[in-house]
Amino acid sequence: MQKTMENKAIICRELTKEFGDFKAVDRISFEVNQGEIFGFLGANGAGKTTAMRILCGLSYPSSGEATVAGFDVYKQQEQIKKNIGYMSQKFSLYDNLTTLENIEFYGGVYGLSRPEIKERSAQLVHTLGLEKEVKKLVGDLPLGWKQKLAFSVAIFHRPKIVFLDEPTGGVDPITRRQFWDMIYEAAASGITVFVTTHYMDEAEYCHRISVMVDGRVEAIDSPANLKARFHTDSMDEVFYQLARGAKRTAD
Amino acid sequence: MKVLGFLLQKEFRQIFRDKTILAMMFAMPIIQLIIMPLAANFEVKNVNLVYVDHDHSSLSQKLVHKIASSGYFKLVATPSSYGSAMTFIEVGDADLVLEIPAGFEKNLVREGSQRINLSVDAINGTKSVIGGGYLQAVIKDFNRALDLNIKLATTASTNTAAAISVDTVNWYNPRAEYKYYMVPGILVLLLTLIGGFITALNIVREKEIGTIEQINVTPVQKWQFILGKLVPFWIVGMIVFTLGLIVMYLVYGIFPKGSIALLYLFAAVYLVALLGLGLLISTFADTQLQAMFVAFFFMMIFMLMCGFFTSIDSMPDWAKQLSGLTPVTHFITVVRLIVLKGSGFADVKTELGWLLGFALALNGLAIFNYRKTT
């Protein structure tokens, strides 16, 4: 049992989250391999964010099992939290702190030492080309910069898995492209990427994707296989065919 | 401990970056402490009096002079009829009407007694009751002098009736000046506002922005997060308290009679209790508006029940008990005891017990109720 878990970053079995009568997440099962870029697709209100919050240890499941980085989502949330990075839909760096101060804070919170933080942040600022912005308040940066910075902060402590909840919402195509370059770099360095998105071109960048409809995972495979299965050459079409049957209205 | 260091650093950076909050925390309490005691004064002065004299005798003139020279009353008018005097009360220009009937002097001298009429506008309760009381005291005094004059003249006997006269000494506040009573109280209330509101709003703000979720997804432990919020505002509170003591000394010349260390010990524990309340509120509220209203609700109860505006001894029993259940009551009592009376530790140790109890209970509940995973 433990052996098979080791090369799986995430394992979900019949994972369910109910709010009263409403099943936000309905018996979903899937596995994510280490180092994989896993696209977690679904219409608004399909239950993606709820599922992701459970996997991040922010919310208790109602039933089913799941392990993240080998740790149980019921009992070992704090262990999970040490091993993951998370970038939520809402921009969650501190607007009234500077770029460097934000990096320093989140690095420190994850237990990095000050010399480590200093070294890595210098490197990060250089890679991002943010040398001129380090002393600026994060609130004054343009959105594209903010998102790239938020992602960099989420993987600053070198987690095993990073969860990205619609990381490119509202970002221009060029920045989105740069953002995905960063995701690829992270995956190349061994970080498993679990990402939700509404952009189907981004779905194509993923190794494998799952599509959620009304709380259930309706399909899970590589983009190429899915397109073959639905006899189409666009991911948009795959998504339409799957999501058309949805009964829930968007939130 | 290392993680706590990062949390504190971040909090202080944010506090010192937000100039409005900074001003609210430090400048406002000081300005309020300088202004409020001058205005918030329970002493009743300038009671507006209308005097209706139907007698026009030397005795009635003497009475009005005595009243006017007491310093508490302002003679608004001296109309000739009670009806026109009442119009002054109706439009709000007068608080009291004193009516002297015709034959006042004659009856006093002949019969040895005379009734006069006092009408009071009871809308402003404090002013009318206290003003009426002052007026009666003045008349009583006038009466006694009258007794001597008339009785000595009419009766041959020289042994005056035995009377108990009371001389009052105001201990701990010899001149019964309100500032000695008010200033320490106001200092406590300002500290209460800062402690109760700022932590609650600060954490709920992080909820609103969404940064708290980012914190909850990190391995930060509950106690680290809560201490990271408590310590900065505790320090801010202690600085405000110190500034308050300085203002109290420089502006009002009040220097604590008792031990300053003891005063700080109480302030320290009290702030922990209050910050705990703020934390507890923040665990329930989702928006700053909610937090504001809940905090305000408690603040109102605290202020009205703490014995600052009204004496706790004159409250009904249930209110007395409720008053004992608000931390402010205990702190205000102690601050007055230490500052004015110079009480030592032995005199106030039960109050310390109360405050420690509040601090433990409120923070315990807050920690219990704060969830990183929902």
Contacts between the chains, C-beta under 8 A, distances in Angstrom:
chain1	res1	chain2	res2	distance
A	56	B	217	5.2
A	57	B	217	7.0
A	57	B	372	7.7
A	57	B	373	5.8
A	58	B	213	6.6
A	58	B	216	5.9
A	58	B	217	5.9
A	58	B	372	7.6
A	58	B	373	6.1
A	58	B	374	7.0
A	59	B	373	6.4
A	59	B	374	5.5
A	60	B	373	6.0
A	60	B	374	7.0
A	77	B	372	7.2
A	77	B	373	5.2
A	78	B	219	5.8
A	78	B	221	7.7
A	81	B	217	6.0
A	81	B	218	6.0
A	81	B	219	4.6
A	82	B	219	4.5
A	84	B	217	7.4
A	86	B	214	7.0
A	86	B	217	4.2
A	88	B	210	6.2
A	88	B	213	5.8
A	88	B	214	6.6
A	90	B	209	7.4
A	90	B	210	3.5
A	90	B	213	7.5
A	91	B	210	7.4
A	92	B	209	7.3
A	92	B	210	4.8
A	92	B	211	5.0
A	92	B	213	6.5
A	92	B	214	3.9
A	93	B	211	7.6
A	93	B	214	7.8
A	94	B	10	7.3
A	94	B	14	6.9
A	94	B	211	6.1
A	95	B	209	7.6
A	96	B	14	5.6
A	96	B	17	5.2
A	96	B	18	6.6
A	97	B	10	6.8
A	97	B	13	6.1
A	97	B	14	6.8
A	97	B	17	7.7
A	101	B	10	7.2
A	101	B	13	6.1
A	104	B	6	7.3
A	104	B	9	7.9
A	105	B	6	5.8
A	105	B	7	8.0
A	105	B	9	7.5
A	105	B	10	4.6
A	106	B	214	7.8
A	106	B	218	7.3
A	108	B	2	7.3
A	108	B	3	6.4
A	108	B	5	7.3
A	108	B	6	3.0
A	108	B	7	8.0
A	108	B	9	7.8
A	109	B	3	6.0
A	109	B	6	5.8
A	109	B	7	7.2
A	109	B	215	7.3
A	109	B	218	4.8
A	109	B	219	7.7
A	109	B	220	5.4
A	110	B	218	6.1
A	110	B	219	6.7
A	111	B	2	7.2
A	111	B	3	6.4
A	111	B	219	7.0
A	113	B	2	7.7
